[in-house]
């Protein structure tokens, strides 16, 4: 597995499972925002690490629209 693989929608379930084992406080808000931007290819701002982690945990791909994303 490569870091660039994290952008693959098929890996979202594995990313969610991994996030369940990570405390949001382990990383800075900047690191969470960077992770969200990399994985989702969206530049978003959050008020806390918890908010960014929750965003990733709830992020999913809409199959019916050919791979566009929703939360």
C-alpha positions in Angstrom: 0.0 0.0 0.0 1.2 3.5 -0.8 0.2 6.8 0.6 -1.4 7.8 -2.7 -3.7 4.8 -2.3 -5.6 6.8 0.5 -7.4 8.6 -2.2 -9.0 5.4 -3.5 -12.7 5.3 -2.6 -12.5 1.6 -2.1 -10.2 2.2 0.9 -12.7 4.4 2.8 -13.9 1.5 5.0 -10.4 0.7 6.0 -9.7 4.4 6.7 -12.8 4.6 8.9 -11.7 1.5 10.9 -8.3 3.0 11.4 -9.8 6.3 12.6 -11.7 4.4 15.3 -8.3 3.6 16.9 -7.0 7.1 16.7 -7.8 9.8 19.3 -8.3 13.1 17.5 -6.1 14.8 20.1 -3.1 12.8 18.9 -2.7 15.2 15.9 -3.0 18.9 15.5 -5.9 20.6 13.7 -3.5 21.4 10.8 -2.6 17.7 10.5 -6.3 16.7 10.4 -7.1 19.3 7.9 -4.2 18.2 5.7 -5.4 14.6 6.0 -9.0 15.6 5.0 -7.6 17.6 2.0 -5.4 14.7 0.8 -8.0 11.9 1.2 -11.0 13.8 0.0 -9.3 16.2 -2.4 -11.4 19.0 -0.7 -9.9 22.0 1.0 -12.0 22.4 4.2 -11.6 24.2 7.5 -12.6 22.8 10.8 -12.8 24.2 14.3 -11.2 21.2 16.1 -9.4 18.0 15.5 -12.6 16.1 16.6 -14.6 17.9 13.9 -12.1 16.9 11.2 -11.9 13.3 12.4 -15.7 13.1 12.4 -15.8 14.4 8.9 -13.5 11.7 7.7 -15.3 9.0 9.6 -18.6 10.0 7.9 -17.1 10.7 4.4 -18.4 8.4 1.7 -18.6 7.9 -2.0 -21.9 8.1 -3.8 -21.9 5.1 -6.1 -24.9 6.3 -8.1 -23.2 9.5 -9.3 -20.1 7.8 -10.7 -17.9 8.4 -7.8 -18.7 11.9 -6.6 -18.4 12.4 -2.9 -20.8 13.3 0.0 -20.7 13.4 3.7 
